[in-house]
Amino acid sequence: MSRTQIAVLVRTLGDIVTVLRDADPADKAEVYRQLGLRLTYHPETQTVHAEADLSAHRGPMGRVRGATSTTNP
């Protein structure tokens, strides 16, 4: 991705953050579930543990190989 494409993506995600912040808790939970995101709140430390399962969103696996031949000077 180019620098411009990344900047556009970040700006777009900023709007999603606002929508999720203000969303109904049940709707927010469904979005997180579909993303494979699990959040656990620990009230004693006022912290959130975030866990993401990326396996559902991973495309086909492939390999990148090095050159199969070399050139001698």
C-alpha positions in Angstrom: 0.0 0.0 0.0 1.1 3.5 -0.7 1.5 6.2 2.0 -1.6 7.9 0.6 -3.7 4.7 0.7 -2.6 4.0 4.3 -3.6 7.6 5.3 -7.0 7.2 3.7 -7.5 3.9 5.5 -6.6 5.4 8.9 -9.0 8.4 8.4 -11.8 5.9 7.4 -11.1 3.8 10.5 -11.3 6.9 12.6 -15.0 7.2 11.6 -15.6 3.6 12.5 -14.1 4.2 16.0 -16.7 6.9 16.6 -19.5 4.7 15.4 -18.4 1.8 17.5 -18.0 4.0 20.6 -21.6 5.2 20.3 -23.1 1.9 19.2 -25.6 -0.2 21.1 -23.6 -2.7 23.3 -25.2 -5.7 21.5 -24.4 -4.4 18.1 -20.8 -3.6 19.2 -20.4 -7.2 20.5 -21.6 -8.6 17.2 -19.1 -6.5 15.3 -16.3 -7.7 17.6 -17.4 -11.3 17.3 -17.4 -11.1 13.5 -13.9 -9.6 13.6 -12.7 -12.4 15.9 -12.0 -9.8 18.6 -12.4 -10.7 22.3 -12.2 -8.0 24.9 -12.1 -8.9 28.7 -12.4 -6.0 31.2 -10.6 -6.4 34.5 -12.3 -3.9 36.9 -9.7 -4.3 39.7 -7.0 -2.8 37.5 -9.3 -1.0 35.1 -7.7 -2.6 32.1 -8.9 -4.4 29.0 -7.3 -7.5 27.6 -7.7 -7.7 23.8 -7.4 -11.0 21.9 -7.8 -11.3 18.1 -8.3 -14.5 16.1 -7.0 -13.7 12.7 -7.3 -17.2 11.3 -10.9 -16.6 10.0 -9.7 -13.6 7.9 -6.5 -15.1 6.5 -6.5 -15.8 2.8 -4.8 -18.7 1.0 -1.3 -19.3 2.2 1.5 -19.1 -0.3 5.3 -19.1 -0.4 7.9 -16.8 -1.8 11.0 -18.5 -3.2 14.3 -17.1 -4.0 15.9 -17.1 -7.4 16.1 -20.5 -9.1 19.1 -19.6 -11.2 22.1 -17.4 -10.7 24.0 -15.3 -13.1 27.8 -15.5 -13.1 29.8 -12.3 -14.0 
